[in-house]
Amino acid sequence: MVYIIIHIVILLILVYVFYIGIKTAIYVRRIANKNDKAPIFIPPDPKKVIRSRFNATLFETAITCLENEVEKDYALKSIIEKLPLFLKADSWSFLITPPDDEWRFLFWSKNLDFLPLEEVAKEIQIIGEHIKRVFNTKKILFIKDTKKSTLWNQKHSLSKSWLGIPIMVKNEIIGVLNVDWFKEVKISKFEKELINYFLEDIDRVLKTIFSLNEMFVGSDLDILTQVYNRKAFEEYVSQHKSDSSKKVVIFLDFDNFKQINDNFGHTVGDQALKLLTKRIQNSIKSDDLIFRYGGDEFVIIINEISEIKSIDKIIQRIKLAVKTPITINDILIISSISVGYCLVPEEASDIEKAIEIADKRMYLEKK
């Protein structure tokens, strides 16, 4: 009888150790790069092993960002999108939450492209108790069932379960990462502990990137609108002549903007252009590029597009943002834009040719 009990105890210990090993390997595989197959092994401390692997992935990403001299926003996206990937989320978005300015979504997963995110951000800033809780406490918040939560009051939401993660740089919260599931899920205590470890590592890596990488400053920015200028656009075209990756080049021009300057003066016109450009920026993803091509003409480069329908949605979102009236010094200003676009490489072999096609299409729409 004693021998049987001993064998049962040994068997249970082996099962437990094997279970921990498999569980750890599953989490490690979620962090691993696509071409990197993590080995199955039995670790002495699961949390240390998983955190070590996550750290390695973060630093690989950071080095790539620094070597390629990417923008800070793109570096930020590359780092924090590791979390929803690890958590196997259905969608995600990052909302920047400045205390004295408008909140806005900086980037988001592709399946949220159809949402009016500028309006959603405004709604959340007013009534989003779930985001405010994360912002005020600087702690993660998990809502298992959004319909039953008193903190959740978004009218049009796809989320069944939601996780809010504060993203910190130098002990200051810069925004909230929204991790969404379209079905009800559970997050274990083990996963919550890992997320908190990951946040410490992300903070450290972001501080390193932001202190070392100063990109597109000074002469590459338009003084008025603070988007990239014509010089930066020409440099971009020169650097991407042999780039055959799929892109959408959008050319837009404000309609009758000269009348605003003539009727109300250039000071009001400049303020209007600055505000409208900000709205356009808020209507596209942070890793898409916007250039002031000249005067009231702008070029937008969309780097990732799934289908033509998505282009139409993006353009309609931009037009709606511009069309919404603005008031400057008690003057009501209503503006509109004409837009043309071209697909690379389907319709043009490079960006330079795409600009010509998009420009012609824009003028056809203007007529």
Buried (B, 14 or more C-beta within 10 A) or exposed (E): EEEEEEEEEEEEEEEEEEEBBEEBBEBBBBBBEEEEEBEEEBBEEBBEBBBBBBBBBBBEBBEEBBEEEBBBBBBBBBBBBBBBEBBEBBBBBBBBBEEEEEBBBBBBBEBBBEBBBBBBBBBBBEEBBBBBBBBEEEEBBBBBEBEEBEBBBBEEBBBBBBBBBBBBBEEEBBBBBBBBBEEEBEBEEEBEEBBEBBBEBBBBBBBBBBEEBEEBEEEBBBEEBEBBBBEBBEBBBEEBEEEEEEBBBBBBBBBEBEEBBEEBEEEBBBBBBBBBBBBBBBBBBBBBBBBBBEEBBBBBBBEBBEEEEBBEBBBEBBBBBBEEEBEBEEBEBEBEBBBBBBBBBEBBEBBBBBBEBBBEBBEEEEE
